């Protein structure tokens, strides 16, 4: 009898010998606990998906043997197929397995590049951010979320953070708030809990009001509402770009941060979030990155190359098929474009290139404004 029926590529499994329970299982060091992938244990008779709300979510605790120790943290709910999740909704990330809570939604345009459009492997300078092709976007909901700090060290991703361009006496500098992520509707696995502290994050109590004795979701505080309004322009996710090469999909999300003066020159800053997903059964490793940038107002073409990304050469395997990170880019033009490729390596040493979708770097600054680059700054 087949005891393992895959219903998710990340390892959401139906096992035939346990009562219904949704759990996170550690695949790393025997002394670490982490939601590396998700399994769903059910009775011998398969449970309809609409009845999974009766099951329980569990998460691993720290343990000293090869067997993970599971701890119940809440009750699983049926994922939404229509409508948005509310502020305060607790969830497991479908891809990375971490615990999180929703702060507020964003409506974003998703641009999906046809993987068969570029077969010559040559770079292009995009004129409209669409790789020289008209791409029809569809609107999807993404969520600003807090990531549970207990899971952050063990996720196959850079510790996610939101970056701001701030002001201080010594000039303007970049600063970050760790443990913030952007999650698509399809990556939400919702649950409820009666834990007194459901999410460990320094901003949880500041952003959300929570009563574990109440059946209500955590409620947004005035601090969260004010913070969202104040930082709307650099938090806003409006466009998401995807391109697939073979079985590897790259997703890019650009965010405008603001502008500053640097040696009498204007610098315009963006953050970009990149997710790389491997949909094959073959393990691959990211070895190199090669980016190109184009400044619309100056006509300047720039290149960025190097080993790995953010100091890492991540491995994408069947057990951990995705990696996510954020980085920054600055231009001397308020608008531009960015595109490139990642060089991947198979276990046999052969290499291949994966395209990064071209996307526009758009600012919220009028270059002809009397305010110059100071038309907007992050908080």
C-alpha positions as CSV (number, residue, x, y, z in Angstrom):
1,X,0.0,0.0,0.0
2,X,1.3,3.4,-0.9
3,X,1.6,5.3,2.4
4,X,2.7,8.6,0.8
5,X,0.5,10.4,-1.7
6,X,1.9,13.7,-2.7
7,X,-0.6,16.5,-2.8
8,X,1.9,19.4,-2.6
9,X,5.3,19.6,-4.3
10,X,6.7,20.8,-1.0
11,X,5.9,17.6,0.7
12,X,2.4,17.9,2.0
13,X,1.7,14.2,2.3
14,X,-1.2,11.8,3.1
15,X,0.0,9.1,5.5
16,X,-2.3,6.1,6.1
17,X,-1.4,5.2,9.7
18,X,-2.0,8.2,11.9
19,X,-5.0,10.3,13.0
20,X,-5.5,13.6,11.2
21,X,-2.8,16.1,12.1
22,X,-0.9,18.8,10.2
23,X,2.7,19.0,11.3
24,X,6.0,20.6,10.5
25,X,9.0,18.2,10.4
26,X,12.6,19.0,10.8
27,X,15.1,17.8,8.1
28,X,18.1,19.7,9.4
29,X,20.5,19.2,12.3
30,X,19.3,16.8,15.0
31,X,19.5,19.6,17.5
32,X,17.5,22.1,15.6
33,X,13.7,22.5,15.0
34,X,12.2,24.0,11.9
35,X,9.2,23.8,9.6
36,X,11.2,22.5,6.6
37,X,8.3,20.8,4.9
38,X,4.7,20.1,5.8
39,X,3.0,16.7,6.1
40,X,-0.6,15.9,6.6
41,X,-1.3,12.6,8.4
42,X,-4.8,11.2,7.9
43,X,-6.7,8.0,8.7
44,X,-6.6,5.2,6.1
45,X,-9.6,6.6,4.4
46,X,-8.6,9.9,2.7
47,X,-10.0,13.0,4.2
48,X,-11.7,15.5,1.8
49,X,-9.9,18.8,1.7
50,X,-12.9,20.7,2.9
51,X,-12.8,18.6,6.1
52,X,-9.2,19.4,6.9
53,X,-10.3,22.2,9.2
54,X,-10.9,19.5,11.8
55,X,-7.2,18.6,11.8
56,X,-4.5,20.1,14.0
57,X,-1.3,22.0,13.1
58,X,1.8,21.0,14.9
59,X,5.3,22.4,14.9
60,X,8.6,20.7,15.9
61,X,10.2,21.5,19.2
62,X,13.9,21.4,20.0
63,X,15.0,17.8,20.4
64,X,18.2,15.8,20.9
65,X,17.5,12.6,19.0
66,X,16.9,11.8,15.4
67,X,13.1,11.7,15.9
68,X,11.3,15.1,15.9
69,X,9.2,16.0,18.8
70,X,5.9,17.5,17.7
71,X,3.8,20.1,19.6
72,X,0.3,21.1,18.8
73,X,0.0,24.8,18.0
74,X,-3.5,25.2,16.6
75,X,-6.3,24.0,14.4
76,X,-6.0,24.0,10.6
77,X,-8.6,25.9,8.5
78,X,-9.7,25.4,4.9
79,X,-7.7,27.8,2.6
80,X,-9.7,30.4,0.9
81,X,-10.5,30.0,-2.8
82,X,-12.3,33.3,-2.9
83,X,-12.0,36.5,-0.9
84,X,-9.2,37.8,1.2
85,X,-7.8,36.8,4.5
86,X,-8.3,39.3,7.3
87,X,-5.7,41.1,9.4
88,X,-4.6,38.8,12.2
89,X,-4.9,35.5,10.3
90,X,-2.3,33.0,11.5
91,X,-0.8,30.8,8.8
92,X,1.9,28.4,7.8
93,X,3.8,29.3,4.6
94,X,3.1,26.7,2.0
95,X,6.6,26.8,0.5
96,X,8.9,27.8,3.4
97,X,6.9,26.3,6.2
98,X,7.3,29.1,8.7
99,X,4.6,30.4,11.1
100,X,3.3,33.9,10.4
101,X,0.5,36.4,10.8
102,X,-1.1,38.7,8.2
103,X,-0.9,42.4,8.7
104,X,-2.7,43.8,5.6
105,X,-3.2,42.9,1.9
106,X,-1.8,44.3,-1.4
107,X,-3.4,44.0,-4.9
108,X,-0.5,43.3,-7.3
109,X,-0.3,42.8,-11.0
110,X,1.4,39.5,-11.9
111,X,3.3,39.5,-15.2
112,X,4.2,36.0,-16.3
113,X,6.8,35.7,-19.1
114,X,6.3,32.9,-21.5
115,X,9.3,30.6,-21.2
116,X,9.3,29.9,-24.9
117,X,9.6,33.5,-26.0
118,X,13.4,33.8,-25.6
119,X,15.2,30.8,-27.1
120,X,18.4,32.5,-28.3
121,X,19.7,33.2,-24.7
122,X,20.7,36.7,-25.6
123,X,20.3,39.7,-23.3
124,X,18.0,42.6,-24.3
125,X,17.6,46.1,-23.1
126,X,13.8,46.2,-22.4
127,X,12.1,49.4,-23.3
128,X,8.9,48.9,-21.3
129,X,9.9,46.4,-18.7
130,X,8.3,43.5,-20.6
131,X,11.3,42.0,-22.3
132,X,10.1,43.4,-25.6
133,X,6.8,41.5,-25.5
134,X,3.3,42.6,-24.5
135,X,2.4,40.6,-21.3
136,X,-1.1,40.5,-20.0
137,X,-1.1,40.8,-16.2
138,X,-3.6,39.3,-13.8
139,X,-4.4,40.8,-10.4
140,X,-3.5,38.7,-7.3
141,X,-3.6,39.4,-3.6
142,X,-0.4,39.4,-1.6
143,X,-0.1,40.0,2.1
144,X,2.3,41.9,4.3
145,X,3.2,39.5,7.1
146,X,5.2,39.0,10.2
147,X,7.4,36.0,10.3
148,X,7.8,34.0,13.6
149,X,11.3,34.6,14.8
150,X,11.5,30.9,16.1
151,X,11.4,29.7,12.4
152,X,13.6,32.4,10.8
153,X,17.0,30.8,11.3
154,X,15.9,27.6,9.6
155,X,14.0,28.7,6.5
156,X,15.7,28.1,3.2
157,X,15.7,31.9,2.6
158,X,17.5,35.0,3.6
159,X,16.0,36.4,6.8
160,X,13.4,38.6,5.2
161,X,13.2,42.3,6.1
162,X,11.7,45.5,4.7
163,X,14.1,48.3,3.9
164,X,13.6,52.0,4.3
165,X,15.5,55.0,3.2
166,X,15.7,57.2,6.3
167,X,17.0,60.6,7.3
168,X,19.5,61.3,10.1
169,X,21.9,64.0,11.1
170,X,24.8,62.3,9.1
171,X,22.7,62.0,6.0
172,X,20.3,59.5,4.6
173,X,20.9,55.8,5.1
174,X,19.2,52.5,4.5
175,X,17.7,50.7,7.5
176,X,15.6,47.5,7.8
177,X,12.9,45.9,9.9
178,X,13.6,42.2,10.1
179,X,10.9,39.5,9.9
180,X,8.6,41.1,7.4
181,X,7.6,39.2,4.2
182,X,5.2,39.4,1.3
183,X,3.1,36.2,0.8
184,X,0.8,35.4,-2.0
185,X,-2.8,34.1,-1.4
186,X,-1.9,30.7,-2.7
187,X,0.9,30.3,-0.2
188,X,-1.3,30.8,2.9
189,X,-2.2,27.7,5.0
190,X,-4.5,29.3,7.7
191,X,-4.9,28.1,11.2
192,X,-6.2,29.2,14.6
193,X,-4.6,28.8,18.0
194,X,-5.2,29.4,21.7
195,X,-1.5,30.1,22.4
196,X,-0.9,33.1,24.6
197,X,1.9,34.3,22.2
198,X,1.0,32.8,18.8
199,X,3.8,34.6,16.9
200,X,7.1,35.5,18.3
201,X,8.1,38.9,16.8
202,X,9.0,42.1,18.5
203,X,6.3,44.0,16.5
204,X,3.5,41.5,17.2
205,X,2.2,43.3,20.3
206,X,2.8,46.7,18.8
207,X,0.9,46.0,15.5
208,X,-1.8,43.6,16.8
209,X,-4.1,43.3,19.8
210,X,-4.7,39.7,20.8
211,X,-6.8,38.0,23.4
212,X,-6.1,34.2,23.5
213,X,-9.4,33.7,25.4
214,X,-11.4,35.3,22.5
215,X,-12.4,33.6,19.3
216,X,-11.6,36.8,17.4
217,X,-8.5,37.1,15.2
218,X,-5.8,39.5,16.5
219,X,-6.9,43.1,15.7
220,X,-4.9,45.9,14.0
221,X,-3.7,48.5,16.4
222,X,-3.5,52.3,15.7
223,X,0.3,51.8,15.5
224,X,-0.1,49.4,12.6
225,X,-2.6,51.6,10.8
226,X,-0.3,54.7,11.2
227,X,2.8,52.7,10.2
228,X,1.1,51.5,7.1
229,X,-0.1,55.0,6.1
230,X,3.2,56.6,6.8
231,X,5.3,54.1,4.8
232,X,2.7,53.2,2.2
233,X,4.9,54.2,-0.8
234,X,7.9,52.0,0.1
235,X,5.8,49.1,1.4
236,X,3.4,48.9,-1.5
237,X,3.7,45.9,-3.7
238,X,2.1,46.7,-7.1
239,X,3.9,44.5,-9.6
240,X,5.2,41.0,-9.5
241,X,7.2,39.5,-12.4
242,X,7.8,35.8,-13.1
243,X,9.8,33.9,-15.8
244,X,10.4,30.1,-16.1
245,X,13.4,28.5,-17.7
246,X,12.9,24.7,-17.9
247,X,11.8,23.7,-14.4
248,X,13.2,26.8,-12.6
249,X,10.9,29.7,-12.0
250,X,12.2,33.1,-10.9
251,X,9.9,35.7,-9.3
252,X,10.9,39.3,-8.8
253,X,9.2,42.0,-6.7
254,X,10.6,45.6,-7.0
255,X,10.0,48.3,-4.3
256,X,10.9,51.9,-4.7
257,X,12.6,53.2,-1.5
258,X,13.3,56.9,-2.2
259,X,16.1,59.1,-3.3
260,X,19.1,60.9,-1.7
261,X,22.0,63.1,-2.6
262,X,25.4,61.5,-3.0
263,X,28.4,63.8,-3.8
264,X,26.1,66.3,-5.6
265,X,24.4,63.5,-7.6
266,X,20.9,62.1,-7.2
267,X,20.6,58.4,-6.3
268,X,17.3,56.6,-6.6
269,X,17.0,53.4,-4.6
270,X,15.0,50.2,-5.0
271,X,14.8,47.0,-3.1
272,X,14.0,43.8,-5.0
273,X,12.8,40.5,-3.6
274,X,13.7,37.4,-5.6
275,X,12.3,33.9,-5.2
276,X,13.8,30.9,-7.1
277,X,11.8,27.7,-7.3
278,X,12.9,24.3,-8.6
279,X,9.9,22.2,-9.9
280,X,12.0,19.2,-10.9
281,X,13.3,16.2,-9.0
282,X,16.9,17.1,-9.8
283,X,18.9,19.0,-7.2
284,X,20.5,22.2,-8.5
285,X,22.8,24.8,-7.0
286,X,22.9,28.5,-7.8
287,X,26.6,29.4,-8.6
288,X,26.6,32.8,-10.2
289,X,24.4,35.9,-10.8
290,X,24.6,38.2,-13.8
291,X,22.5,41.4,-13.8
292,X,22.1,44.3,-16.2
293,X,20.6,47.6,-15.4
294,X,19.5,50.4,-17.8
295,X,18.9,54.0,-16.8
296,X,16.2,55.6,-18.9
297,X,17.2,59.2,-18.5
298,X,20.9,58.8,-18.8
299,X,21.0,55.8,-21.2
300,X,23.6,54.2,-19.0
301,X,23.9,50.4,-19.1
302,X,25.4,48.7,-16.0
303,X,26.4,45.2,-15.1
304,X,26.5,43.3,-11.8
305,X,28.1,39.9,-11.6
306,X,29.4,37.6,-8.9
307,X,29.3,34.3,-7.1
308,X,26.0,33.2,-5.7
309,X,23.6,35.7,-4.1
310,X,23.8,37.6,-0.8
311,X,27.0,35.6,0.0
312,X,25.3,32.2,-0.5
313,X,25.2,29.6,-3.2
314,X,21.8,28.1,-2.3
315,X,20.8,24.5,-3.1
316,X,17.3,23.8,-4.5
317,X,16.4,20.2,-3.8
318,X,13.2,18.1,-3.8
319,X,13.1,18.6,0.0
320,X,13.8,22.4,-0.1
321,X,12.9,23.5,-3.6
322,X,12.8,27.2,-3.1
323,X,15.1,30.0,-2.0
324,X,14.2,33.7,-1.4
325,X,16.3,36.8,-0.8
326,X,16.3,40.6,-1.0
327,X,18.9,43.0,-2.3
328,X,19.1,46.7,-3.4
329,X,20.0,48.7,-6.5
330,X,20.6,52.4,-7.0
331,X,20.5,54.4,-10.3
332,X,21.1,58.0,-11.2
333,X,17.9,58.0,-13.1
334,X,14.3,58.0,-11.5
335,X,13.3,55.2,-13.9
336,X,15.1,52.2,-15.3
337,X,15.0,48.5,-16.0
338,X,16.7,45.5,-14.5
339,X,17.1,41.9,-15.8
340,X,19.6,39.1,-16.0
341,X,20.3,35.4,-15.3
342,X,21.4,32.9,-12.7
343,X,23.9,30.2,-13.5
344,X,22.8,26.9,-12.0
345,X,24.8,23.7,-11.6
346,X,23.5,20.1,-11.6
347,X,25.0,17.3,-9.4
348,X,27.0,16.0,-12.4
349,X,28.8,19.4,-12.8
350,X,26.9,20.6,-15.9
351,X,25.7,24.2,-15.8
352,X,22.8,26.0,-17.3
353,X,21.4,29.6,-17.2
354,X,18.1,30.6,-15.8
355,X,16.5,33.9,-16.9
356,X,15.5,36.6,-14.4
357,X,12.4,38.4,-15.7
358,X,13.0,41.9,-16.9
359,X,11.2,44.5,-14.8
360,X,10.8,48.2,-14.6
361,X,12.4,50.3,-11.8
362,X,9.8,53.0,-11.3
363,X,10.1,55.8,-8.9
364,X,7.4,58.0,-7.3
365,X,9.5,61.2,-7.9
366,X,9.0,63.8,-10.7
367,X,12.6,64.5,-11.9
368,X,11.4,68.0,-13.0
369,X,10.0,68.8,-9.5
370,X,11.5,71.7,-7.6
371,X,12.0,69.2,-4.8
372,X,14.4,67.2,-6.9
373,X,15.2,63.9,-5.4
374,X,13.6,64.8,-2.1
375,X,10.1,64.4,-3.5
376,X,9.8,61.3,-1.4
377,X,11.7,59.4,1.2
378,X,10.9,56.4,3.2
379,X,10.1,57.1,6.9
